[in-house]
Amino acid sequence: MIPAQFNPKDVEQKWYDYWMKNNYFHSTPDHRTPYTIVIPPPNVTGVLHMGHMLNNTIQDVLIRRARLKGLNACWVPGTDHASIATEAKVVAKLKNEGINKADLTREEFLKHAWEWTDKHGGIILEQLKKLGCSCDWERTKFTMDDDMTASVIKSFVDLYNKGYIYRGYRMVNWDPEAKTTLSDEEVIYEERQGKLYHLRYKIEGTEEYVTIATTRPETILGDTAICIHPDDERYTHLKGKKAIVPICNRVIPIIFDEYVDMEFGTGCLKVTPAHDVNDKELGERHNLEIIDIFNEDATLNSFGLHYQGKDRFVVREEIAKELENIGALVKVEDHLNKVGTSERTKAVIEPRLSDQWFLKMEELVKPAIKAVLETEEVKLYPSRFNNTYRHWMENIRDWNISRQLWWGQQIPAYYYGEGKEDFVVAETKEQALELAKSKTENTALTVADLKQDVDALDTWFSSWLWPMAVFGGVLDPENEDFKYYYPTNDLVTGPDILFFWVARMIIAGYEYTGKKPFSNVYLTGLVRDKQRRKMSKSLGNSPDPLDLIDKFGADGVRVGLLLSASAGNDIMFDEELCNNGKAFANKIWNAFRLIKGWEVADIPQPEASKVAINWYEAKLQKTLIEIEDNFEKYRLSDALMAIYKLVWDDFCSWFLEMIKPGYQQPIDRATFDKAIEMLEANLKLLHPFMPFLTEEIWQHITERRPEDALIVAKWPEVKEANADLVDQFDFAAEVIAGIRTIRKEKNISFKEVIDLKVINNEKMPITFDAIILKLGNVESLEYVTEQVEGALTYRVKSNEYFIPISGSIDVEAEIAKLQEELKYTQGFLRSVQGKLSNEKFVNGAPEKVIETERKKEADALAKIATIEQSLASLK
């Protein structure tokens, strides 16, 4: 029994289990051409959100289509350990349990982190199954798996030995909430309204003051100089003098350097080398003292005097009051400035001097720049992102790859002494010991003398190896999987990580294999709400994807998302889109039920059915070429829209009407078999987008063996087709529409047969006459050379069509109605022609407006001619 309605809840789990049971998703190397996608690994902390829904639906569409095309499709899923995000979650959980991270050893903390990961880590992957994602789950990877970690460590050691990795004391971006350093790319700059504080510093031994302006008055406690341009005549008398910092009363030198802009503010600059990258450079040039006033959580330390232990923003308010009380605050102004914030925690970043590990990028990026921007071995879709890529890659700085975290791969550097350079880098402690013995010439050293660097590596340093590491290509480049599946084919991700991840994978790919990691990068847009706002929990505008699936079905949600998802453009998401997807699923289901409900008999095939089949086969082929072209260009939204129109308009609205048997009449077997064949072709095209619905219908059509399931069927082949038939039908459709319009306007029942006479000025072939007879309920169709008196008339292009009126039409009333319509149209024409004869209007109006008015004129003239002709035939 075929259910009366399609209920996604009844079929989704059933078919997903069936696909899993028959191992359709799993891939192993064989004689076929491989098609490989690696998933952008979602954070192990995460749950499914709308961005994941879009991204993974697109990947599933590509992988299912590849499978139908006979390729060996392999989609590798996995999750990212997400150092900062996961560590923050574990720290918060422990805090709720009354446990402080600082009281734990690294091993104890990692035990808690693994417990948390084991509990939450698989949630998002299980949710992807609800969406229908056909990943090779047997290949699921986690960036902290033993082999993945070994790959990262091997990579670090290799790059260190090549001279690319070094340890440096640099000004870095410090996240005081996560208590770790960040790379430049992980800092988001936001415009914020702040204040500019003008402060007075007394010149030592005089009653004179200089004024400086700062947005951060709390940092004066770390000031170690005041800097002035050497050519600034206002201050030449201060050479060799010193100033006194308010509150802490520290005596600091007045230095002169061309770095200062004489025109900006007062021309005097406070220098705080520990808390500003430019001040650090000034400090190095002038051998200034470096005073760090902050603890790692951005509270003030002992250099903060009586503010010690207080948060930086609290101190900003309080120190401003103290400065005012002692007469050191001249004025305060509103000031708009850019503030660096942590991409992960949203905390305001502090510049901080620190020993960190860096990766030299200048040489490493060259092959990756060439691959995208010169040879196009790697193509970005849309290509406009090439400019963004170029800007980032050509302005790249050394990558800060160390993080002050415990969750992640621990840096494989081992210290054997107290000095900064007393370390060796090795994959294991045993190898490190041998290197340390050799370096120190001390054979008495033991493993116990070695202390591993406490920092972890940046998460991106592990995920940049992803396309190689998931196939074991870093540890064993000669293994069968890696040689077969790498380079991968397509990568689907968001433009927000084009640099963080995509560019770095390209860099790593060329460095380790001399090959690209993938051929094409499809960059999706952001999913926004219909008011163009970014979706977020705080705005309450981000629907739960699982709720949407429950409400509209996975297929409905997939279609709703993809119909509006053109590459690189943001999606204005509206639940109505999913409702449209659900309605489309119901339309297909009802079309299937209609066909299966027909009685089949061994009777002759009607002419109309023969024509309909020939036409639909031609239309299907034309659409298939369009679909293939859209897939080539990664226009998945356009590909789906082409299929949508083919199925909804051409198949359901036209083809089935053309072949439908009369009331309580059987259909001939030849037509029925072709209808099933055409339905199956449609299902193959739809399957990547709507896998559950299509498999359900496919399996209902006839008994199928596992090897005959739709998921592994054969994608329709492009064949020779009669393109003229498509154009001829478009003309015939207008003829039928004209008949239907007259029936509706003149209240002629659709059950009542009519005659149709045609003056064939267009010399149209008679191919579709059988269709016109059937769909127009026309008893006879006659070609004539003269206009027919006493008939209703209409035109299609230059062809004239006449429907002789029967007694059911009131001729007088019809004449009156036509005269009224003629009078109105003539009045409308006069007003349009009045505009067009007005020189001022024609010379002043935009070309588009003039064009529109001319079209109105032409339409009105054609309508008047038709009405006059109708009146002439009725009189």
N, C-alpha and C positions, 0 to 999 in steps of 0.2 A: 504493500500500500504506500502510495506517495502522500505524505502529509499535505494538508490543504495550504499550510503556510510554512515558510522557512523560519525555523527557530534556531539561531546560532548556538544557543546553550545545549541543544540536543546533539550537535554534530562536532563542535570544536575539539573537545577532549577526545572524542571517539577517533577522529581522523589523526590527531596529533599522536595518540598512542599507536595507531596503525602504522604511521610513518616511522615512528621510533622502533616498533617491533620488527619491521622489515628492513631496518638499517639503511633507509634511503639517504640519510644525511651524511653517512660516513664515507670517507674517501680514502683510497689507498692508491699509490702509483700504479698505473697500468699503461696500455698502448694508446689511450685517448689523450687528446690535448688537455692539459690542466687549465682550470679557471679558478683562481685563488683570491679570496678576500680575507684579510685579518681584521677582526673587530677593533675599533678604537676602545681599548679596555676601560669600561666604566669603573669608577672608584668602588673599592670593596665596601665602602661605607654607604653606598648609594642605594636608592630605590628608583624605580622607573619614573621618569618625568617626560613631558611632551617632546623635549629635544631628543631624548633616547628613542621615543616612539617613531619620530620622523626618520632619524638616522638609520635605525635598524630595519624599518620597513623598506627603505630604499635598498639597503644591502640585501634583504631577503628577496626583493623583486629581481635584482641582478643575479643572485645565485640560483633562484628557481628557473629563471629564463635560461641561464647557462646550462642547467641540468636538462631542460627540455631540448636544448640545441645539441645535446649529445656530448657536451664537454664533461670532463671529470671535475665536477664542482666541489670545492673545498672551502668552507667558511669556518675559520678558526675563532672560537669564542674565548673569553677570558676576562679577568679583572685586574685592576691596578692597585697596588698596596697603598698608594696615596699617603705618603709619609706624614705630612702636616695634618691633613684632615683626620686620618685614623688615629694618630697619636693624641690629637685634641679630644677625640671622642673617648678614648680609653682613659685619659687623664681626668676628664669630667666624670666618667663612670666611677673611677676610683675615689674621686673627691666626695661623691655622693655616699660612698661606703666608708668615708672617714679615713681614706688612705692617701697619703701625699706621695707623689712620684719621687720626690727628693729623698724619701726614706727607704726607697727600694733600690736594690742592685739592678743593673741592666738586665740580667737573666730573669730576675723576678718580674720586672716590668714586661719583658717580652713574653713571658708565660701568660700574663693577663691579656696582652695584645693578641696573641694567637687564639686564646679562648674567645675573645670578642670577634675576631675574624671568622673563626669556625662557626660561630653562632649566626653572624649577619652576612658573611661573605657571599653566600650563594643566592641571596634573596633576588637580586636584580636579574640574574641569569634565569631563575625559575619564572620570573615575570615575563621575560622575553619569549618564553615558550607559549604563554597565553596569547601573545601577539601573532604567533605562527612562525617564529624565526626558525629556519631550518639549518641551524649550526651543526657542525660536526662535534657533538658534545663529548665524544671520546677524546678529542684533542684539546679540551678545555685547559687553559693555562692561567697561572697566577704569577704576577711579577716577583713574588717571593718564593716560588717553588725552588727546590734545591738546584735543578739544572738552570733555571733562569738566573738565580743568584750567582752560580758558578760562571755563567756567561758574562755577567756584569763585572765580576771581580777580574776575570781574564781580560776583559776589555780595558779596565782601569790600568792593570799592570802593563799591558801592551802599549797603551798610549803614554804611560809614564816612561817606559823604556825608550820610546821613540822621541822623548823630549817634549811632548805636547802637554803633559800635566806637570804642574809645579805648585809649590806652596808659597804663598805670599802674604805679607802684612799689608792689607789694603783697607780702604774705606768701603764698607759693604752696606747693603740694605738690611736693616735689622727689624724683624717682626717681634715686638715686645710681648705679644700675646702668645705666639707659638714658641717664642724664645729661640729663634733660629734666624740664620741669614737667608736671604732670598736672592735669586738672580734678577738682573735688571728687568727681564721680561715678565717677572711675576709681580711687578709693582704697577699698579694702576694709578694714573694721575687724575685727580678730580679737582675741578674748580670749587673752592669753598670761600665763603665770606669770613674774613678774619679781621685782625686789627694790626695797625702799624704803630709801634711805640717809639717815640722820640726820647732818647735818654741823654743825660749830661754826664760826661766823665771829666773829673777835675785834672788839670795839668799839675803834676807834682811840683811843689815849691812855689806856686803862683796862685792867684785868685782867678785864673782863666779857666774856661771850660771848653770842651768840644762836644758837639751833639752828633749822635749817630742814630740811625733808625733801624729797628729790628721787628720782625714778626714773632720772635721767640725770646722774650725778656728773661726767661728762666735760664737760658744758656749763657748769660753774662758771667755766671759763676765759673764757666770754663774758658773765659776770654784770656788770651795770653799776648795780645798785641792790639794796637789800633793802626790801621794802614791808610796811607794817603798817597795820592799820585805825586811823583817827584816834581812835576811841572806846575803844581797847584800853588800859585803865589800867595793864596790866603793863609797857607800854613807853613811857609818856608822857615819861619822863626821857631817852629817846633822840632826841627831836626836835632836829634840827640836828646830830646826831652822824653819824659815818661808820663804816663797817665795813671790815674787811680780808678780801679773798677768799683762802682758803687756797691754797697752792702758788704762784700768780702774784703774791700780795701786793699786788694792785691795791686802791687805796683807793676805795670806792664810797659814794655817799650813802645814808642811810636815809630813805625817803620814806613819806608817809602817804596812803592812798587807800582809799575805801570798797569797792573791788573785793575786798579781802581778806576771807575768812571767818574771823572771830575764833575760831569753834568748831572749825575744822579744824586738826589738828596743833598746832603751837606758836603759830600765829597769825602767823608770819613767813614771807614768801614771797621767794624769790630771783627777780630779774627779769633775763631774758636776751632782750632785744628782737629779736635776730637769729634766734632759734630757737623762738619760740612766738608764736602769733597774738595771744593775750591780753596777753602781755608787750610785744608791739609796740605795742598800743594804750596801755598804761601808759607806755611809753617816750615816745610822742608827747605824752601829756598832761603829762609831767614833763621834757620835753626831755633825755632820757637819751641817752648815747652808745650807738651800735650797733656791736657787735663780732661779726663773723661768724668763727667758729673753724674752719669746714669748707671743704675743697676740694669741687669738683663731684662727686667720687666718694665723699664722706663720710669721707675721711681728714682728719686735722687739719692746718691750715695753720700759718703762723708764730706765730699767737696761741696755738697749742697747745704752745708752748715745746718742751721736750724730747720731747714726744709727736708732734712734727711728722712727717707722712708715715705715721703709723699709723692703722689702721682704727678707727672710732668704738667698735666693740664690744670690740676688743682694749684700747683705752684705758680703757673702762669698768672692766674687770677690774684693769688696772694702776694706775689712779688711785685706786681704792678701797683698794688695798694701801698706796699712798703716803700717803693721807689717814689711814689707820690708824697708820702709822709716825710721823706728825708729831702725832698726838693729836687730829686734826680729825674723826675718824669716831667718832660716839657709839654707834651701833648700826645693824644691818641687819636688816630684816624681809622676809618673803615678802609679795609684793604682786601681786594679780591686776589687770591693767589692759588697756585696749583700745589696740591698736597698729595704726596705719594702714599698709597694705601696697599695693604697686602691683598693680593688676589684671593687668597684662601680665607684669611680671618677678618679682613676688612679693617684691621688695626692700622693706625697711622705709623708709617715707617720711620725709623730713626737711622740716620747715617751713623755708622759705628766703625771704628778701627778694630780690625780683628785679623788673626792668622787664619787663612782659609786656603782651600785647594781650588785651583783654577785650571781650566782647559784652554790652551791657545787655539784660537779659531781662525786666524787670518789665512793660513794655508789650507786647513781642512775644508773651508767652505767653497774653495775654487771649483772643484768638480761639480758640486751641487748647484752652483750658479750657472755653470755651463749647461748642465743637463736640462734645466727648466727654461732658461732665457736664450740659449743659443741653439743647441741641437734639438730641443723639444723632445728629448727621450722621455721626460716626465711632463705630462700636460695637466695644467690646472683648468678646471671648469667651474665657473666662467673664467675666461682668460684675463679679465680685468684684474684678477688677483696677482697677475705677474708683476704688476707695478708695486704692490705691497711687498711681495716676496723680494723683489730687487732692492727696495729701500732697506729692508731689514738686513738682508745678507751683505749688502755693500757697506753697511754702517755697523757691522757686528763688533762686539767687544768680547774679551775673554769671558768664558762662562764660569761663574762661581758654582762649583758642583758639590761643595760640602754643606751639610746641614747639621745643626746642633740638636739632633734628634736620635732616639734609640731605635725607632721603628723604621727599618730600611736596611739596605746592605751596608755593613760597617766598612769603613775605608781600610783597605788592606795595607796600611803603612804601620810599621812596627818600630818603636823607639827603643834604643838600647842604651841611651844616655840622657842627660838633662838638656843638652844643647838643642836648638831648633833644627839643626841639620843632622842630628844624630838619629837617623831613621833609615830603614830600607823598605822597599815595596816588593811584596811577593804574594802569590796566590794562597800559600799556606804558611802557618807558623814555622813548620819545619824548614821550608824553603827560605823563609826570612832569617832563620837562625844561621843557615849556611852563608847567606849573603852578609849578615852582620859579622860573623867570624872573619870572613874574607876582608870586609871593609876595615875592621878594627885590628885585624891580625891577632885577635884574642881568642884562642881556641878553647879557653875555659868558659866562654859564654854558654848559658843554658837557655832553654825556652822560658824559664821562670824570669830571666833577666829582660825579656821582651815585653813591652807594653803596647797594645794595639791602639791606634788613634780612636778616640771615643766617638768621633762624628760619623754620621751616616751620609750616604750619597743622595743627591737630589733625585727625586722620583723620576724625573724626565731622563736622567742618565741611565735608568734601567729601561724605560719604555722606548728610548730611541733605537734600541736593539730589537724591538718587538717582531718585525717581519722576518728577521733572521733567527732570533732566539727560539721562537715558537716551533721551528723546524729543526732545532739543534744545530743551526748553521754556524754559531760562534764557537762552540766546543768541538764540533766535528763537521767541517765544511764539505767533506766528501761523502756524508751520509746520503742514502737514497732519497729520503723525503725532501731534504734541502735542495738537492740537485734537480728534483722533479718540480717542486712547487714554487721555487724562488727563481727569478723575481715574481712577486705576486702581480695581479692584474689591476684591480681597482681598489681605491681607498675612498671611503665615504666618511667625511668628518666636517666639523664646523670651522669657519674661517678664524674663529677666535684662538684656535691652537695651530694655525698655519705655521707660526714660528716655533712655539713651544715644542711641537711634536713632529709635524709633517716635514719641515725643513731639516730638523735634526735627524730624522730617519733617513732622509736622502743623503745627508752628510755621512752618516754611519755606513749606509749601504755602499757608497763608493769607497770609503776608507777601508772597509773590511773585505769587500768582494769585487770591487771594481765595477759593480753593476748597480743599476737603479733598484730600489726596493719594490717599486710598483710603477705601472705605466701611466695611470690616470688618477687624478685626485678630484673627486666630485665634492665641491664645497656647498653644504646646505646653508640655508638662511636660519635666522633665529625664529623660533615660534613665539609670536606675540599675540596679545588679545586683539579683539576687533577695534579697540581704541588705540592700537599701535603700541601699547605698553608692554615692556618685557615681562614675561610671566615670572611670578615669585610668590612664595608662601605669604610674605608680609602683605602683599596687595590682595591676596585671596582670589587671584584671577587664574590660578594654575589648576586645572581640573586633574583629578586622580585618573591616570590612564586606565587603570583596572575598572574604575567605575564606568568610564566611557565604553570599554569593551563589554561590560555587563549590560549596558543600556542599548548599545547599537550593534553589538557583535564585532569581532575582530576585523572582519572584512569591511564592514561599514566604516570603522575608524580608519583603517588603512586607506580606503578610497577617499574619505573626507580629507585626510591629511595630504595625500599625494595630488589630488586635483588642484591644490593651491600651492604646490611646492616647486616653483621653478628654481633652478640651480642658483645658489648665491643670494637669492632674494628672500627677505623676511616674509614669514607667513602670518597673515592676519587670521588667527584661528577663531572659529565660531562653531559652537556645537551643531549648528544647522548643517554644516558641511558633513558631519558624521551622519546626520539624519538623511542627507542626500545619498550618502553611501549605502545606508540601510534600505532606502527606497529603491536604489539601483539593484541591490541584491534581490529584493522582492519582485522586481520587474523580470529579472532573469528567471527566477523560480517559477513565476506564473507562466512565462513563455514555455518553459520546459513542461509544465503540467498540461498546458493547452495541447502541445504536440502529442504527448503520451496519452491524452484523452481521446484522440481521434481513432475511429475504427478504420482498420486497413483492409482493403479489398483488392483482388486481382482484376482491376478494371483499367481501361485505357487512360493514358495521361493527358489531361487537358492542355491545350496550347498555352494558356496563361501560365500554367505551372512550369512548362518547359522554358518559357521566356524568363520567368521569375528566377529559376535556378541559374540560367546562364548569366543573368544580370547580377545576382548576388555573388556568384563565384568571381565575376569581374570586379565587383565592388570590394570584396574581401581581399583580392590581390592588390588592388590599388591602395587600400588601407594598410595592408601588410608592408608595402614598400615605404609608406609614410611612417609606420611604426618603427621599422628597422632604421630609418634615417634619424628618427628622434632618439632612439637608443644610442646610435653612433655618437650623437652630439650631447648625450646625457640629459636630454630633455624628457625626463620621465613623466612629468606632468602632461606634456603634450602627447606622449605616447598613450597614456591612459585616456586622455580626452578623445583621441582618435578611436580607441577601442570602445569607449563609452558611447560615442555617436553611432558607430557601426552597429553595436548591439541594440541600443535603445531605439534609434531612429530607423536604421536600415533593416535590421533583422526583425525586431518586435513590431514596429509600426507599419512597415511596408511588406517585407518578405512574407511574414506569416499571414498577412491579409491577402496577399496575392494567391497563396496556395491553399488557403483555408477552404475546406469542403463546405458545400451548402448545408443548411440546417438539417440535422439528423441524417446527413449523407456521409458515406465513407470516403476516405482519401485513397488514391491509387498508391500501390506499393512503391513504385519508382520515385514518386514525389516524396513519400514519407521517408524512404531511405536516404534521399538527398537532404531532407530537412534535418534528420539526425546527424548526417555527415557535417552539415553546415554548423549545427549546434555544437558538435564536438570541436570543430575548428575554433569557434568562438571561445569555448571553454579553455582551450590551450592558450589562446591569447590572454585570457582573463586570469589564468591560474597564478602567475607571479604576483598579481595584485590582490586577488581574492581566493586564496588557496582552499579555504574550508568549504565555501559554497560550491566551488567548481568541482572539487573532489566528490562531494556529496551527490551532485547531479550526475557526474561521470559514472559513479558506481551504481546509480539508480537506472541508468540507461539500459545496461545489460550486465550479466554476470561477468565479473573480471577476476583474473588471477593476479597475484601480487605484482608480477612483472608487467601487467597491463594497467597498473594504476596511473592516474593522470599525472602524478608528480614525476613519473619517469617516461611519459609519453613523448611523442616527437613533435617539436615545434613546426607549425605549418611552413611549407617550402614556398618560396617565391616562384611562380610559374608564369608562362605567357598567358595573357588574358585579353579579352576584347575590350579595350579602353573606350571604344566608341559607344558601347552599350551603356556605360555609366553616364555619358553625356546625353544620350538619347532618353534614358530614363528620367534624368533631371527635367527634361522638357515635358515628358509624359506626366510627371508628377505635378507640373504646373497646370496641365490640361485638366487633370483629375481635380486639383484644388479649385479650378474655375467652376467645374460642374458642382462641386460641393458647396461653393459659395452661393451660386444661383439657387440651388435647392434650399439652402438655409434662408436666404433673403426672401425668396418667393414662397416660402412655406410648402415646397414640394416634398412630400415624404420621400425618405431614402429608400423605402420599399417600392415606390412607384417607378416603373420603368420609363425611360425617356429615349428620344432619338437624338442623334448628334450629327450635324453636318459641318464639314470643314472645307475652308478654302486654304489649301496647303502652299502658301507663298514661300514658306521656309524649306520646302522640298524635304520634309522629314520622312524617314522610312516608316513603314507601317508595322515595324517590329513589335511595338508596345500596344498596338490596337486591342489585342486580346485582354491586356491588363486594364486599358481604359474602359472597355466594355464591362469587365467584371467589377472594378472598384467604383465606377461611376453609375453602375446598374443601368447601362445603356443597352437598349434592345438592338438598335442598328446604328452603324457608323458609316456615313456616306461622304465621299469626297466630291465637292462641287466646285464650279468655277464662278458662279454668280451668287450674290448675296441672297439670303432666304428671307422672304417677306413674312411678317407675322411671327417672328421668332425672337427669343431672348438671345443676346449676343455678348461675347467677350473676346478678348485678344490674348494670345501668348506670342510675344515678339510680333512678327508680321502675320502670323496665322490668325484667321478669323474663325470663330466657332459659333454655331447657331443651334439653339434648342427650340424647336417648334413648340409653341405654347398649346396646351390642351385646355379643355373647358374649365379646368380647375382654377385658371388665372383670370382675374377681373381685369380685362384689357384697359378699360377707362381709368381704373384706379392706378394701374401700372404706368399709364401715360402721364397721369397727374404727378405721380411720385418722381418719374424721370425728369419731368419739366421743372419740378422744384429743385431737384439735384443739379440740373443744368444751370438754373438761375444762380444757385449758390456758388457753383464752380466758376461761372463766368465772372461773378463779383470778386471772388478770390483771385482770379487771373488778373483782373484790372488792378487790384491793389499791388500785386507783385510787379506787374509791368510798370506801374506808377513809380515804384522804387527804382527799377532798372533804368527808367528814362530820366531819372534825377541825376544830373551830372555830379552834383555835390556828394550824393550818397555813393555813386560808383567810384569816384576818385578818392573818397575818404575811408571807405569801409575796407576791412581786411579781405584779401583774396578769397579766403575760405567762406566768408559770409556771402560774397558775390556769387561764388560757386553754388552755394546752397539755394540762393534765390533763383538762379538760372535753372536749377534742377526742379524747383517748385513750378516754374513757368512751363517747363517741358512736360512735367507730369500732368499739370492742369490741362494743357492743350490736348494731350493724349486722351485724358478722361472725357473731355468735351466731345472729341471725335467719336469715342465709343458710345456716349449717351445719345448723341445725335443719330448715330447709326441705328441704335436700338429703337429710338423714337420713329425713325423712318420705316423700320420693319414692322412696327406695331400699327402704324396709321393706314 
